[in-house]
Amino acid sequence: MLAIVAPGQGAQTPGFLSPWLELPGLRDRAQALSDAAEVDLVTHGTTSDADTIKDTAVAQPLIVGAGLLAFSALFDADHPADAVGVGGGHSVGEITAAAFTGVLGDDDAMRFVGTRGRAMAQAAAVTPTGMAAVLGGDPDEVLAVIERHSLTPANVNGGGQIVAAGTMEQLAALREDPPAKAKVIPLQVAGAFHTEHMAPAVEELAALANTLTPAAPRVRLLSNKDGQVVDNGDEVLQRLVSQVSNPVRWDLCQQTMLDLGVTGLIELAPAGTLVGLAKRAMKGVAAVAVKTPDDIDQARALIAEHGGAADPSSTTSTAGTSGTASTEESR
């Protein structure tokens, strides 16, 4: 079974979009996505510097737009997307996944992420906050130390990586008093995403969501909330809204992929982060990071080997119209 996944904020690098815009039709498509998000993806993906594209209001639409461009280049009339069995995305990448699985049209996805980026940037400006990756250590002890410092485990990524989020003072205390056998690495992000500090952005996104008409996913779509498959478009959209202030459980998403029988995984541009996590937490699963168009042939070879017709109704764990997941969050 083949999984297609999309990365989250922080995966972007200066100029990474340039080679994609050389492909036929993609520059025009990037401009259309820019118009929908009200962010110039072409400029920011080609000539803007690292500080500019670190801005949350820029980074989020840029990442989602790049993922959609890469998906359209990977799958075309000669290479149909019905080979995909599972879709998912980390944090803002879940919006990319909602688009390529058919829950939202590309333009609505870009409207949503444009609003999300601006709203989260505004929320982050209220109080100086940030995030830090905690690598290694005993997971239970790491979580206990994070809680002791009044931080939130905003991303539980698996493979020995948990991201803590909170005020700069709380993060400084964590660096001075880290968990045993763990390393604390500050992340270059503008705020404490997926925590209570993002509550104002949730309200703004909820208002926008009321104007959208989501569809049911065409293939299994995993939720960051609990790693479960969600088969109802309204539920997907509701979770995308609440995700902004709730932890991302990518560890559970990876476990669900294993439980469903995923044998091949492709990460859309700007790729690398999720493939790195998969190599540690999804042993034996073949993985390709589609960083540039040069990676398309390798990705298509993986699709040919691991892809198959998708059946979103064939799954052992689904969160549907009730809004209640079949398993509790482990946090």
Long-range contacts (C-beta under 8 A, 24 or more apart in sequence): 1-85, 1-86, 1-260, 1-261, 1-262, 1-263, 1-264, 1-306, 1-308, 2-83, 2-84, 2-85, 2-86, 2-262, 2-263, 2-264, 2-265, 2-266, 2-302, 2-303, 2-306, 2-307, 2-308, 3-84, 3-85, 3-86, 3-87, 3-88, 3-257, 3-262, 3-264, 3-265, 3-266, 4-71, 4-84, 4-86, 4-87, 4-88, 4-97, 4-100, 4-265, 4-266, 4-268, 5-87, 5-88, 5-89, 5-90, 5-93, 5-97, 5-265, 5-266, 5-267, 5-268, 5-274, 6-63, 6-64, 6-67, 6-88, 6-89, 6-90, 6-93, 6-94, 6-96, 6-97, 6-100, 6-267, 6-268, 6-274, 7-63, 7-67, 7-89, 7-90, 7-93, 7-267, 7-268, 7-270, 7-271, 7-272, 7-273, 7-274, 8-63, 8-89, 8-90, 8-91, 8-92, 8-93, 8-248, 8-273, 9-56, 9-59, 9-60, 9-63, 9-91, 9-92, 9-189, 9-193, 10-59, 10-187, 10-188, 10-189, 10-273, 11-63, 11-270, 11-271, 11-272, 11-273, 12-53, 12-59, 12-62, 12-63, 12-66, 12-270, 13-50, 13-53, 13-270, 14-48, 14-49, 14-50, 14-53, 15-45, 15-46, 15-47, 16-45, 16-66, 16-269, 16-270, 16-291, 17-41, 17-42, 17-44, 17-45, 17-46, 17-62, 17-66, 17-69, 17-269, 18-45, 18-46, 19-292, 19-293, 19-294, 20-45, 20-66, 20-69, 20-70, 20-73, 20-269, 20-292, 20-293, 21-45, 21-46, 22-293, 23-73, 23-293, 26-69, 26-72, 26-73, 29-69, 29-72, 30-65, 30-69, 32-107, 33-61, 33-65, 33-68, 33-69, 33-106, 33-107, 33-110, 34-61, 34-65, 36-106, 36-107, 36-108, 36-110, 36-111, 36-114, 37-61, 37-64, 37-65, 37-110, 37-111, 37-113, 37-114, 38-114, 39-114, 39-117, 41-65, 41-66, 54-188, 54-189, 54-190, 55-121, 55-190, 56-117, 56-120, 56-121, 56-124, 56-189, 56-190, 56-191, 57-117, 57-118, 57-120, 57-121, 58-117, 59-117, 60-92, 60-113, 60-114, 60-116, 60-117, 60-120, 61-110, 61-113, 61-114, 61-117, 63-92, 63-93, 63-96, 63-270, 64-92, 64-93, 64-95, 64-96, 64-99, 64-109, 64-110, 64-113, 65-110, 66-268, 66-269, 66-270, 67-93, 67-96, 67-100, 67-268, 67-269, 68-96, 68-99, 68-100, 68-106, 68-109, 68-110, 69-269, 70-268, 70-269, 70-271, 70-290, 71-96, 71-100, 71-268, 73-293, 73-296, 74-266, 74-268, 74-290, 74-296, 74-299, 74-300, 74-303, 79-300, 79-303, 82-309, 82-310, 83-303, 83-307, 83-308, 83-309, 83-310, 84-219, 84-307, 84-310, 85-219, 85-220, 85-260, 85-262, 85-307, 85-308, 85-310, 86-219, 86-220, 86-221, 86-222, 86-257, 86-260, 86-262, 87-217, 87-219, 87-220, 87-221, 87-222, 88-221, 88-222, 88-253, 88-257, 89-224, 90-155, 90-157, 90-224, 90-248, 90-250, 90-253, 90-273, 90-274, 91-155, 91-193, 91-194, 91-224, 91-243, 91-248, 92-116, 92-117, 93-268, 93-274, 94-223, 94-224, 94-240, 94-243, 95-240, 96-268, 97-221, 97-222, 98-214, 98-217, 98-221, 98-236, 98-237, 98-240, 101-217, 101-218, 101-219, 101-221, 102-215, 102-216, 102-217, 102-218, 103-214, 103-215, 103-216, 103-217, 103-221, 103-233, 103-236, 103-237, 104-212, 104-214, 104-215, 104-237, 108-212, 111-208, 112-205, 112-208, 112-209, 112-212, 112-240, 115-204, 115-205, 115-208, 116-201, 116-205, 116-244, 119-200, 119-201, 119-204, 119-205, 119-244, 120-191, 120-193, 120-198, 120-201, 120-244, 121-190, 121-191, 122-200, 122-201, 123-191, 123-197, 123-198, 123-199, 123-200, 123-201, 124-190, 124-191, 124-192, 124-193, 124-197, 124-198, 125-191, 126-197, 126-200, 127-167, 127-197, 128-167, 128-168, 129-165, 129-166, 129-167, 129-168, 129-191, 129-192, 129-195, 129-197, 130-165, 130-166, 130-168, 130-171, 130-186, 130-187, 130-189, 130-190, 130-191, 130-192, 131-155, 131-163, 131-164, 131-165, 131-171, 131-186, 131-187, 131-189, 131-191, 131-192, 131-193, 132-163, 132-164, 132-165, 132-171, 132-174, 132-175, 132-184, 132-185, 132-186, 132-187, 133-161, 133-162, 133-163, 133-164, 133-184, 133-185, 133-187, 134-161, 134-162, 134-163, 134-164, 134-174, 134-178, 134-179, 134-182, 134-183, 134-184, 134-185, 135-160, 135-161, 135-182, 135-183, 135-184, 135-185, 136-160, 136-181, 136-182, 136-183, 137-178, 137-179, 137-180, 137-181, 137-182, 138-179, 138-180, 138-181, 141-179, 141-180, 142-179, 142-182, 143-331, 144-179, 145-174, 145-177, 145-178, 145-179, 146-174, 149-173, 149-174, 149-177, 152-192, 152-194, 152-195, 152-196, 152-247, 153-247, 153-331, 154-192, 154-193, 154-194, 154-195, 154-247, 154-248, 155-194, 155-247, 155-248, 155-250, 156-247, 156-248, 156-249, 156-250, 156-251, 156-252, 156-331, 157-248, 157-250, 157-251, 157-277, 158-250, 158-251, 158-254, 158-255, 158-277, 158-280, 158-281, 159-251, 159-276, 159-277, 159-279, 159-280, 159-281, 160-280, 161-277, 163-187, 165-192, 165-193, 165-194, 165-195, 165-197, 166-192, 166-195, 166-197, 167-192, 193-244, 194-243, 194-244, 194-245, 194-246, 194-247, 194-248, 195-245, 196-245, 197-245, 198-244, 198-245, 199-245, 201-244, 201-245, 202-241, 202-242, 202-244, 202-245, 205-240, 205-241, 205-244, 206-241, 209-237, 209-238, 209-240, 209-241, 212-237, 216-312, 217-312, 218-310, 218-312, 219-310, 219-312, 220-260, 220-310, 220-312, 220-315, 221-312, 222-253, 222-256, 222-257, 223-253, 223-319, 223-325, 224-248, 224-249, 224-250, 224-253, 225-249, 225-325, 225-329, 226-252, 226-319, 226-325, 226-327, 226-328, 226-329, 227-251, 227-252, 227-253, 227-254, 227-255, 227-256, 228-252, 228-256, 228-317, 228-318, 228-319, 228-325, 228-326, 228-327, 229-256, 229-260, 229-312, 229-315, 229-317, 229-318, 229-319, 230-318, 230-319, 230-320, 231-312, 231-313, 231-315, 231-318, 231-319, 231-320, 232-319, 232-320, 232-321, 234-321, 235-319, 235-320, 235-321, 235-323, 238-323, 247-331, 249-329, 249-330, 249-331, 250-274, 250-277, 251-281, 252-329, 252-330, 254-278, 254-281, 254-282, 256-317, 257-282, 257-285, 258-282, 258-285, 259-316, 259-317, 260-315, 260-316, 263-306, 264-288, 264-302, 264-303, 264-305, 264-306, 264-307, 266-290, 266-299, 266-302, 266-303, 271-295
